[in-house]
Amino acid sequence: MRGSLRVSILSFVIFGASLPVPAARDPQSPASPIALSRAETSVAARFILERTLKVPVEPIRGLAFGGDHPKLAALADDDKVRVLNAATGELLHAIALSDHPKSVTCLAFNSDGKWIAVGEGFSKPGVFTGKIEVLDAGAGQAVRALAAHHWEVESLAFSRDGRWLVSSNWDGRVRVVEFPSGKQIREFASASKPAYAAVSPDSKLVASGGSDAMVTLWDCATGKVIRRLFGHNRAISAITFSPDGHELVSASADGSARLWSVVTGRLLGTLSGHVGPVNSALYSPDGRFVFSGDDDGTVRFWDAATGQNLETLGAHSSVWQLTLS
C-alpha cells in the first residue's frame, strides 16, 4: 500500500438551496441509475483548506477523528501513531507501538476519543501474524494487545456505542470482539480475503468486501449471511454505512463508488468520475452527501440523493483515506 505524507484539513459550507431537494428514495423500488443532471442541483459547496499537516514519515496509512473536541490520529510507517489537536494542528502525542511491527495497516478511534485501536503485522521466516493494539489517546501510551491473529489485520471499525470492534483479516476472517475486554463475540468466514469491514450504526449488521468485488452483509447476532451485493468488477477498498443505517456506500478499484439499499440490497446509484481506483468513501454526518478519494489525487463531493458531483478537490498525488470530524 502507498500513500501521501500530507494530511489536508478542509472545512466546508453548504449553501444555495435553489431548487427543491429530491424526494427520499424508496428502498423497495427497483434500482435505476442515478441521473446526473445539472438541473437537479439543489446545493452548492464551498471548501476552504484550513491547514496541511506534514508527518515526517511516509506513507500515511490511516487517519481517524475522535472525541467531541476532535483529535486526529495519523498512522505512519515508523512504529508511531501521532495524535494531533484537529483544531490547531498541534502534536499532542507520538505514541510508540510495542514489539516493532513490520507493518501498520489501519487504525480506528472510538466515539469518545479516548481509545485508538491499531492493526499491526509481523513476519518471521514462513510465519505471518497480526495483532490489534490499544492506545490511550489521552495519556499518549500503548496499553495492551487486544487480539492476535494469523496474518495481518486489514481494517478496523468501532461500533457507534463503543461496545464492539470489528476487524477484517488477511486469513479470510471478519471478527467481532467485545471492547475493552477483547472477548471474541463472532467470526465470519469470508469467500475472499476481506480488505474492509464496517459495522452498522445499530450494531446489528457487519459489512465486508474484498478481492471478489462484492459486499457481504452479515447478521451480527447469528453470523448468517443476509445478502451479497454485486455490481463492482474489481476489489472493494472501502465500505461505510449511512448514519441512519438504511444505505451504504462501497468504493472499488474499478473507479467507482456505489450506493446500496441495506434493506433490499438493490443498487441505488453509481458515482462515476474518478479516473483511478477509489480508495475511500464515506457519508457526511447528516447522510446527505458522500465524499470519495482516489488514486488520481482528487477528493470528490457528491449529492447522495441525486448522485451529482458537486465539487472536485485536488490536493495530493493520491488519496488513500478520508475521515470526517
C-alpha positions, 0 to 999 in steps of 0.5 A: 500500500502507498500513500501521501505524507500530507494530511489536508484539513478542509472545512466546508459550507453548504449553501444555495438551496435553489431548487427543491431537494429530491424526494427520499428514495424508496428502498423497495423500488427497483434500482435505476441509475442515478441521473446526473443532471445539472438541473437537479442541483439543489446545493452548492459547496464551498471548501476552504483548506484550513491547514496541511499537516506534514508527518515526517514519515511516509506513507500515511496509512490511516487517519481517524477523528475522535472525541467531541473536541476532535483529535486526529490520529495519523498512522505512519510507517515508523512504529508511531501513531501521532495524535494531533489537536484537529483544531490547531494542528498541534502534536499532542502525542507520538505514541510508540507501538510495542514489539516493532511491527513490520507493518501498520495497516489501519487504525480506528478511534472510538466515539469518545476519543479516548481509545485508538485501536491499531492493526499491526503485522509481523513476519518471521521466516514462513510465519505471518501474524497480526495483532490489534493494539490499544492506545490511550489517546489521552495519556499518549501510551500503548496499553495492551494487545487486544487480539492476535491473529494469523496474518495481518489485520486489514481494517478496523471499525468501532461500533457507534456505542463503543461496545464492539470492534470489528476487524477484517483479516488477511486469513479470510476472517471478519471478527467481532470482539467485545471492547475493552475486554477483547472477548471474541463475540463472532467470526465470519468466514469470508469467500475472499480475503476481506480488505474492509469491514464496517459495522452498522450504526445499530450494531446489528449488521457487519459489512465486508468486501474484498478481492471478489468485488462484492459486499457481504452483509452479515447478521451480527447476532447469528453470523448468517449471511443476509445478502451479497451485493454485486455490481463492482468488477474489481476489489472493494477498498472501502465500505461505510454505512449511512448514519441512519443505517438504511444505505451504504456506500462501497468504493472499488478499484474499478473507479467507482463508488456505489450506493446500496439499499441495506434493506433490499440490497438493490443498487441505488446509484453509481458515482462515476468520475474518478479516473483511478481506483477509489480508495475511500468513501464515506457519508457526511454526518447528516447522510446527505452527501458522500465524499470519495478519494482516489488514486488520481489525487482528487477528493470528490463531493457528491449529492447522495440523493441525486448522485451529482458531483458537486465539487472536485478537490485536488490536493495530493498525488493520491488519496488513500483515506478520508475521515470526517470530524 
